[in-house]
Amino acid sequence: MLRFLFLAMMVFQLLVFGAEAEENPLVKQTHIHIENGIVYCDVQTFNQEAYILKVLGGGSPLTVFWQFDVLRERAFWSNSSVAVVRLGRQVIPDLVTKRWLMRDLSAGVIRYTSDIHVAMRFLTTMNHAAAVDVSLLNKQEKYILGTKLYVYEGEWEEEASWWTTMMNWGEDMGSVELIIPDEGAAVE
């Protein structure tokens, strides 16, 4: 009886929190498009902006990782993973010069800005991120592209971060259905 009560409470929480996420579609947005044989993802989170502005304004560095999971949807088994792409970005504030160093950890590109809002958008928005090559996917088969955001405050050291990584489950940015159309069919 206790197991049944626990299970009922868990289902109730999933239903309540799922309804809250659907009520406010502006909190998280994920869009995909196919171009030149690559599935690209545009994703943005709005509910992290105040926190990120506060941390960057206080002088603490922030590192985010956007993770894109492509799963093959199955009816009777759990979904199988086709591809996982993880892209990282980091902002390091310099309060003396009032500039923010913006580093793309995946490409190694470094830029500076004197506008904290530009630094915040650098962390909260990922445009035209390559998620998967179309050649890995079967045409007309249903896939799910899920997106997660991992936020780390403070200095980021890859070698010493395994404990931090284990403790951070990431924030679910939602998932979108992905079906690769036959040749000549409209894509969007």
C-alpha angles and dihedrals in degrees: 000000000000091000091052091051091049091049091049091052092050093050090048091053092049091051094047096046092043090054091049091053091050092048093061109043092168092068093074131013129186126177131173134199135175120231129167093347095309128108108225126195130208113194135168136178122206100179094069097054099091092047093048093048090050094050095044092044089052091056100251121133120239130204124192132187122200111205122197117195120191111199130185107229114231128187102214104021134047115279114272123229117243100173141354120198122185120190122185135205131181135193121197116189124216105197093185093063093026091232132127123217110219114200126186101212093196097053101023093233115150126198135168130219135182092204115086090202091060089052091049093051089048088062100037100045131060115184127187094359112172106236105171143346112250090226088072092059131072117236117253091009117126118246133173122221110202124189129203132182121212116194123194123185121208133020113345117219114174096204095051098039102081092102092048090048092051092051095048112079093179130231116278110236092187135257135260132205114250122198119170107222125222117263112290094020121125115265126214 
